[in-house]
């Protein structure tokens, strides 16, 4: 169509929209790139208003490579505003998903766990988004728009920085603060800095980023209070939004994560501030207890239900294995009572597997029993209960696998002359054991990652003080 009529590129449809603008608002990247390439090669003159509309449409539909080309052709787009009076930086600050492919240490550790997939397409999009932010921040027009005559960032233009902190847009903030490091102590309308917002919304990577800046006046930052006389430890004591709690599965693990945050902020504030009371007359610890009553109750219920279900399985395994220990394949000699197949190698494997299964199932029962009889205080959710759950699940897995091995060996010894029957039974039992482990594996993985990867959640705050 373009070979027949090049004027189609300039033809406008409903609401005065050009073809390339339509491609952009529908998020058709290939079509938008193709048409913009034709615009440049055919030297079609688009008005600045058209380029601005196309630029913002590309930002909203994540067509960052097209937006980059537009910005290179018209650098002044860095200071243009859309219908909501937002610049490109404001829009990108509210799109943390566009930077999701750029992972920090903790996310890389979690993504390395089996069953977690990486998305190369997402990483490519995040790279383009970062390149666009870099161009915007290093544009002289951005400095003209954002900076006052004194060279300091004007407060009315700081909204995008606080929006990025609320939404956890770490890569965006990291790039922004690298260019303006002295602006981390700026406050929003609620007298909160990025540091405070990171605590309120539980963004550990942003917390570490701000806390690691050398020239930050940490003593002033940690002693700031809001209009309700809440210091940063009070903020850590408040229950975050449910969307932030749900990043960890299970109420017990959510309670563990909340305790980790509270304990970490305790290291940051001075000991005298840990007892400060807010306008409601509550210390941080009292506020934490009040705010987390429901989560503590849900965590106790979740942990008890999980332990009860697993304990039932462990008890059944113990009963089966205990019975199998006195009914060995091949029977016993009448006079001595020694198993007839004692010298058989397969029988020795059966005996060892049986012993391991019995001991592991008993350990599992004891672990889950310990969980059921726990006091369920706040501190128990930090280490004690998760470690018991990990121990109970691991020992239960070992018991199940070795029980299946013992059963298969027993079946082979009894029906060794019928290989087809023995083979089919072996496959079926292996599938059953594998299925159970795979179904229960996510629980073990989440508990393990939440408990042991938490050491990478925060940088050493004591070393930074």
C-alpha positions as CSV (number, residue, x, y, z in Angstrom):
1,X,0.0,0.0,0.0
2,X,2.8,2.4,0.8
3,X,4.6,1.5,-2.5
4,X,1.4,2.5,-4.3
5,X,0.7,5.7,-2.2
6,X,3.3,7.2,0.2
7,X,0.7,9.8,1.2
8,X,-1.0,7.1,3.4
9,X,1.6,7.8,6.1
10,X,0.2,11.3,6.4
11,X,-3.4,10.3,6.1
12,X,-5.4,10.9,9.3
13,X,-8.3,8.9,10.5
14,X,-10.8,9.4,13.4
15,X,-9.8,12.0,16.0
16,X,-7.0,13.2,13.7
17,X,-4.9,10.0,14.4
18,X,-2.1,9.0,12.1
19,X,-1.4,5.3,11.2
20,X,1.7,5.2,13.3
21,X,-0.1,6.6,16.3
22,X,-2.8,3.9,16.0
23,X,-0.1,1.2,15.8
24,X,1.5,2.7,19.0
25,X,-1.7,2.9,21.1
26,X,-2.5,-0.7,20.2
27,X,1.0,-1.8,21.3
28,X,1.9,-3.2,17.8
29,X,5.7,-2.9,18.1
30,X,6.6,-4.3,14.7
31,X,4.1,-2.1,12.9
32,X,5.2,1.0,14.8
33,X,8.9,0.4,14.1
34,X,8.1,-0.2,10.5
35,X,6.0,2.9,10.0
36,X,8.4,5.1,11.9
37,X,11.2,3.9,9.8
38,X,9.2,4.8,6.7
39,X,8.5,8.2,8.2
40,X,12.2,8.9,8.4
41,X,13.2,7.4,5.1
42,X,10.4,9.1,3.2
43,X,11.1,12.3,5.1
44,X,7.6,12.7,6.3
45,X,7.4,15.8,8.4
46,X,5.4,15.1,11.6
47,X,4.4,18.0,13.8
48,X,6.0,18.3,17.2
49,X,2.5,17.7,18.7
50,X,2.2,14.5,16.7
51,X,5.7,13.3,17.9
52,X,4.7,14.2,21.5
53,X,1.5,12.2,21.2
54,X,3.3,9.3,19.6
55,X,6.0,9.5,22.3
56,X,3.6,9.2,25.2
57,X,1.6,6.5,23.5
58,X,4.8,4.5,23.2
59,X,5.5,5.0,26.9
60,X,2.1,3.7,28.0
61,X,2.3,0.7,25.7
62,X,6.0,-0.1,26.5
63,X,7.3,0.5,23.0
64,X,10.5,1.9,24.4
65,X,12.7,1.4,21.3
66,X,10.3,3.6,19.3
67,X,10.2,6.1,22.1
68,X,14.0,6.2,22.1
69,X,14.1,6.9,18.4
70,X,11.6,9.8,18.9
71,X,13.6,11.2,21.8
72,X,16.8,11.2,19.6
73,X,15.0,13.0,16.9
74,X,13.4,15.5,19.2
75,X,15.3,15.8,22.6
76,X,12.8,18.4,23.8
77,X,10.4,15.5,24.4
78,X,12.1,15.0,27.7
79,X,10.4,18.1,29.1
80,X,7.0,17.6,27.3
81,X,3.9,16.8,29.4
82,X,0.9,14.6,28.5
83,X,-2.7,15.4,29.3
84,X,-2.2,14.6,32.9
85,X,0.7,17.0,33.2
86,X,3.2,14.1,33.6
87,X,6.6,14.0,32.0
88,X,8.2,10.8,30.6
89,X,10.0,10.3,33.9
90,X,6.7,10.4,35.8
91,X,5.2,7.8,33.5
92,X,8.2,5.5,33.7
93,X,8.4,5.8,37.5
94,X,4.9,4.3,37.7
95,X,5.8,1.3,35.6
96,X,7.9,-1.0,37.8
97,X,7.0,-4.0,35.7
98,X,8.9,-2.5,32.8
99,X,12.1,-2.9,34.8
100,X,11.2,-6.3,36.3
101,X,13.9,-8.1,34.3
102,X,16.7,-6.3,36.1
103,X,16.9,-8.4,39.2
104,X,18.8,-7.9,42.5
105,X,20.7,-10.4,44.4
106,X,17.8,-11.9,46.4
107,X,15.6,-12.1,43.3
108,X,18.4,-13.9,41.4
109,X,18.8,-16.4,44.2
110,X,15.0,-17.0,44.3
111,X,14.8,-17.3,40.5
112,X,17.7,-19.9,40.6
113,X,15.5,-22.2,42.6
114,X,14.0,-25.1,40.6
115,X,10.6,-24.4,39.1
116,X,11.2,-20.6,38.7
117,X,11.4,-19.6,35.1
118,X,13.3,-16.7,33.6
119,X,11.8,-14.6,30.8
120,X,14.4,-13.3,28.3
121,X,11.7,-11.2,26.6
122,X,11.0,-9.3,29.9
123,X,14.8,-8.7,30.4
124,X,15.1,-7.3,26.9
125,X,12.2,-4.9,27.6
126,X,13.7,-3.8,30.9
127,X,17.0,-3.1,29.2
128,X,15.3,-0.8,26.7
129,X,13.4,0.9,29.5
130,X,16.6,1.6,31.4
131,X,18.3,3.0,28.3
132,X,15.3,5.3,27.8
133,X,15.5,6.5,31.5
134,X,19.3,7.1,31.1
135,X,18.7,9.2,28.0
136,X,16.0,11.2,29.8
137,X,18.1,11.8,32.9
138,X,21.1,12.9,30.9
139,X,19.1,15.2,28.6
140,X,19.8,19.0,29.2
141,X,16.0,19.5,28.9
142,X,15.4,17.3,31.9
143,X,17.7,19.4,34.0
144,X,15.9,22.5,32.8
145,X,12.5,21.0,33.7
146,X,13.6,19.4,37.0
147,X,16.2,21.7,38.5
148,X,15.8,25.1,39.9
149,X,18.2,28.0,39.4
150,X,20.1,26.9,42.5
151,X,20.7,23.4,41.0
152,X,18.4,21.7,43.5
153,X,15.4,19.6,42.5
154,X,12.2,21.5,42.9
155,X,9.7,19.9,45.2
156,X,6.7,20.0,42.9
157,X,8.6,17.8,40.4
158,X,9.6,15.2,42.9
159,X,6.3,13.2,42.7
160,X,7.7,10.7,40.3
161,X,10.6,9.9,42.7
162,X,8.1,9.1,45.5
163,X,5.8,7.1,43.1
164,X,8.8,5.0,42.1
165,X,9.6,4.3,45.8
166,X,6.0,3.3,46.6
167,X,5.8,0.9,43.6
168,X,9.2,-0.6,44.2
169,X,10.7,0.7,40.9
170,X,14.3,0.0,42.1
171,X,16.2,0.2,38.8
172,X,14.6,3.6,38.0
173,X,15.4,5.0,41.4
174,X,18.9,3.6,41.3
175,X,19.6,5.4,38.1
176,X,17.9,8.6,39.3
177,X,19.8,8.7,42.6
178,X,23.1,8.0,40.9
179,X,22.6,11.3,39.1
180,X,21.1,13.3,42.0
181,X,22.4,11.5,45.2
182,X,21.9,14.5,47.4
183,X,18.1,14.4,46.9
184,X,17.4,11.2,48.9
185,X,16.6,13.3,52.0
186,X,13.8,15.2,50.3
187,X,10.4,14.8,51.9
188,X,6.9,14.4,50.5
189,X,3.7,16.0,51.7
190,X,3.6,13.5,54.6
191,X,7.1,14.3,55.7
192,X,8.3,10.9,54.4
193,X,11.6,10.4,52.4
194,X,12.3,7.6,50.0
195,X,13.8,5.8,53.0
196,X,10.6,6.0,54.9
197,X,8.5,5.0,51.9
198,X,10.7,1.9,51.3
199,X,10.0,0.8,54.9
200,X,6.2,1.5,54.7
201,X,5.9,-0.5,51.5
202,X,8.5,-3.1,52.3
203,X,10.9,-2.6,49.4
204,X,14.1,-4.1,50.7
205,X,16.2,-3.3,47.7
206,X,15.3,0.4,47.8
207,X,15.9,0.4,51.6
208,X,19.4,-1.0,51.0
209,X,20.1,1.5,48.2
210,X,19.2,4.6,50.3
211,X,20.9,3.3,53.4
212,X,24.1,2.5,51.6
213,X,24.6,6.1,50.3
214,X,27.6,7.4,52.2
215,X,26.7,11.1,52.4
216,X,23.2,10.4,53.7
217,X,22.7,11.9,57.2
218,X,21.4,8.8,58.8
219,X,21.0,10.2,62.2
220,X,18.6,12.9,61.0
221,X,16.8,10.4,58.8
222,X,16.2,7.8,61.5
223,X,15.0,10.4,64.0
224,X,12.4,12.0,61.8
225,X,8.8,11.6,62.9
226,X,5.5,12.2,61.0
227,X,2.5,14.2,62.2
228,X,1.4,11.2,64.4
229,X,4.8,11.1,66.1
230,X,5.7,7.8,64.4
231,X,9.4,7.2,63.9
232,X,10.7,4.8,61.4
233,X,10.4,1.8,63.8
234,X,6.7,2.7,64.2
235,X,6.4,2.6,60.4
236,X,8.0,-0.8,60.3
237,X,5.5,-1.9,63.0
238,X,2.5,-1.1,60.9
239,X,1.0,-3.8,58.7
240,X,1.6,-3.1,55.0
241,X,-0.9,-3.4,52.2
242,X,-2.0,-6.9,51.5
243,X,-0.3,-6.8,48.0
244,X,3.0,-6.5,49.8
245,X,2.2,-9.3,52.3
246,X,1.3,-11.7,49.5
247,X,4.7,-11.7,47.9
248,X,5.4,-14.4,50.5
249,X,3.0,-17.4,50.5
250,X,1.4,-18.5,53.8
251,X,0.5,-16.4,56.8
252,X,3.3,-17.9,58.9
253,X,5.9,-16.9,56.4
254,X,4.3,-13.5,56.0
255,X,4.6,-13.1,59.8
256,X,8.3,-14.1,59.5
257,X,9.0,-11.5,56.9
258,X,7.3,-8.8,59.0
259,X,9.5,-9.8,62.0
260,X,12.6,-9.6,59.8
261,X,11.7,-6.0,58.8
262,X,11.0,-5.0,62.4
263,X,14.2,-6.5,63.7
264,X,16.2,-4.9,60.9
265,X,14.9,-1.4,61.6
266,X,15.6,-1.9,65.3
267,X,19.3,-2.1,64.3
268,X,19.0,1.3,62.5
269,X,17.4,3.4,65.2
270,X,19.0,4.4,68.5
271,X,18.1,2.3,71.5
272,X,16.4,5.3,73.1
273,X,14.0,5.6,70.1
274,X,12.8,2.0,70.5
275,X,10.7,3.1,73.4
276,X,9.3,6.3,72.0
277,X,5.6,6.6,71.9
278,X,3.5,8.0,69.1
279,X,0.5,10.2,69.4
280,X,-1.6,7.2,70.4
281,X,0.7,6.4,73.3
282,X,2.1,3.2,71.7
283,X,5.7,2.1,71.5
284,X,6.9,0.5,68.3
285,X,6.7,-3.0,69.8
286,X,3.1,-2.4,71.1
287,X,2.1,-1.1,67.7
288,X,3.6,-4.1,66.0
289,X,1.7,-6.5,68.3
290,X,-1.6,-4.7,67.8
291,X,-1.2,-4.4,64.0
292,X,-0.2,-8.0,63.6
293,X,-2.8,-9.7,65.8
294,X,-4.8,-11.0,62.8
295,X,-1.7,-12.1,60.9
296,X,-0.4,-13.9,64.0
297,X,-3.7,-15.7,64.4
298,X,-3.8,-16.7,60.7
299,X,-0.1,-17.8,60.9
300,X,-0.9,-20.1,63.9
301,X,-3.9,-21.6,62.1
302,X,-1.9,-22.1,58.9
303,X,1.0,-23.7,60.7
304,X,-1.2,-26.0,62.7
305,X,-3.2,-27.2,59.7
306,X,0.0,-27.8,57.7
307,X,1.6,-29.7,60.6
308,X,-1.5,-31.8,61.3
309,X,-1.9,-32.9,57.7
310,X,1.8,-33.8,57.3
311,X,1.8,-35.5,60.7
312,X,-1.0,-37.7,59.6
313,X,1.0,-38.9,56.6
314,X,4.1,-39.4,58.7
315,X,2.1,-41.5,61.2
316,X,0.8,-43.7,58.4
317,X,4.3,-44.1,57.0
318,X,5.6,-45.1,60.5
319,X,2.8,-47.7,61.0
320,X,3.5,-49.2,57.6
321,X,7.2,-49.4,58.0
322,X,7.0,-50.7,61.5
323,X,4.7,-53.5,60.3
324,X,7.0,-54.2,57.3
325,X,10.0,-54.6,59.6
326,X,8.4,-57.8,61.1
327,X,7.1,-59.3,57.9
328,X,10.3,-59.4,55.8
329,X,10.2,-60.9,52.3
330,X,11.2,-64.6,52.1
331,X,10.2,-65.3,55.7
332,X,12.3,-66.6,58.6
333,X,14.1,-69.9,59.4
334,X,12.0,-72.0,61.7
335,X,14.8,-72.9,64.1
336,X,16.9,-69.7,64.3
337,X,14.4,-67.0,63.3
338,X,17.0,-65.5,60.9
339,X,15.5,-64.2,57.6
340,X,16.0,-66.6,54.8
341,X,17.2,-64.0,52.4
342,X,19.6,-62.3,54.8
343,X,22.7,-62.7,52.6
344,X,20.9,-61.4,49.5
345,X,22.1,-57.9,48.4
346,X,18.6,-56.8,47.6
347,X,17.5,-57.8,51.1
348,X,20.2,-55.7,52.7
349,X,19.0,-52.7,50.6
350,X,15.5,-53.5,51.9
351,X,16.6,-53.5,55.5
352,X,18.6,-50.3,55.2
353,X,15.7,-48.5,53.4
354,X,13.3,-49.7,56.0
355,X,15.5,-48.5,58.9
356,X,16.0,-45.1,57.3
357,X,12.2,-44.8,56.6
358,X,11.3,-45.7,60.1
359,X,13.7,-43.3,61.8
360,X,12.9,-40.4,59.3
361,X,9.1,-40.9,59.8
362,X,9.5,-40.8,63.6
363,X,11.7,-37.6,63.3
364,X,9.0,-36.1,61.1
365,X,6.2,-37.0,63.6
366,X,8.3,-35.4,66.4
367,X,8.9,-32.2,64.4
368,X,5.3,-31.7,63.6
369,X,4.3,-32.6,67.1
370,X,6.6,-29.9,68.3
371,X,4.9,-27.4,66.0
372,X,1.5,-28.3,67.3
373,X,2.6,-27.9,70.9
374,X,4.4,-24.6,70.3
375,X,3.4,-21.4,72.2
376,X,3.0,-19.4,69.0
377,X,4.6,-16.2,70.2
378,X,5.7,-13.6,67.8
379,X,9.3,-14.7,68.1
380,X,8.5,-18.3,67.3
381,X,7.7,-17.3,63.7
382,X,11.1,-15.8,63.1
383,X,13.2,-19.0,63.2
384,X,11.8,-21.7,65.4
385,X,8.6,-22.7,63.6
386,X,10.0,-22.4,60.0
387,X,13.0,-24.5,60.9
388,X,10.8,-27.2,62.5
389,X,8.6,-27.1,59.4
390,X,11.6,-27.5,57.1
391,X,13.0,-30.4,59.3
392,X,9.6,-32.1,59.4
393,X,9.0,-31.9,55.6
394,X,12.6,-33.0,54.7
395,X,12.4,-36.0,57.0
396,X,8.9,-36.9,55.7
397,X,10.2,-36.8,52.1
398,X,13.1,-39.1,53.0
399,X,10.7,-41.4,54.8
400,X,8.4,-41.6,51.8
401,X,11.2,-42.2,49.3
402,X,12.9,-44.9,51.3
403,X,9.5,-46.5,52.1
404,X,8.9,-46.7,48.3
405,X,12.4,-48.2,47.8
406,X,11.7,-50.8,50.6
407,X,8.4,-51.7,49.0
408,X,9.8,-52.1,45.5
409,X,12.7,-54.3,46.8
410,X,10.2,-56.4,48.8
411,X,8.1,-56.8,45.7
412,X,11.1,-57.7,43.5
413,X,12.2,-60.4,46.1
414,X,8.7,-61.9,46.2
415,X,8.0,-61.8,42.5
416,X,11.4,-61.9,40.9
417,X,10.3,-64.6,38.5
418,X,7.6,-62.3,37.1
419,X,9.6,-59.4,35.7
420,X,6.7,-57.7,33.9
421,X,4.6,-57.5,37.1
422,X,7.6,-56.3,39.1
423,X,8.5,-53.6,36.5
424,X,5.0,-52.2,36.3
425,X,4.7,-52.1,40.1
426,X,8.0,-50.4,40.4
427,X,7.0,-47.7,37.9
428,X,3.7,-47.1,39.5
429,X,5.2,-46.7,43.0
430,X,7.9,-44.4,41.7
431,X,5.3,-42.2,40.1
432,X,3.3,-42.1,43.3
433,X,6.4,-41.1,45.4
434,X,7.5,-38.5,42.8
435,X,4.0,-37.0,42.5
436,X,3.8,-36.5,46.3
437,X,7.2,-34.8,46.5
438,X,6.4,-32.5,43.6
439,X,3.1,-31.5,45.1
440,X,4.6,-30.7,48.4
441,X,7.9,-29.2,47.1
442,X,6.6,-25.6,46.7
443,X,5.8,-25.5,50.4
444,X,9.3,-26.6,51.3
445,X,10.9,-24.3,48.7
446,X,9.0,-21.2,49.9
447,X,9.8,-22.0,53.6
448,X,13.5,-22.6,52.8
449,X,13.9,-19.5,50.7
450,X,12.0,-17.3,53.1
451,X,14.1,-18.6,56.1
452,X,17.6,-18.9,54.6
453,X,17.5,-16.3,51.8
454,X,16.4,-13.7,54.3
455,X,20.1,-13.2,55.2
456,X,20.4,-11.6,51.8
457,X,17.3,-9.4,52.2
458,X,19.1,-6.6,53.9
459,X,22.7,-5.4,53.8
460,X,24.5,-5.3,57.1
461,X,23.1,-2.2,58.7
462,X,25.4,-2.3,61.7
463,X,28.4,-2.1,59.3
464,X,26.9,1.0,57.7
465,X,26.3,2.9,60.9
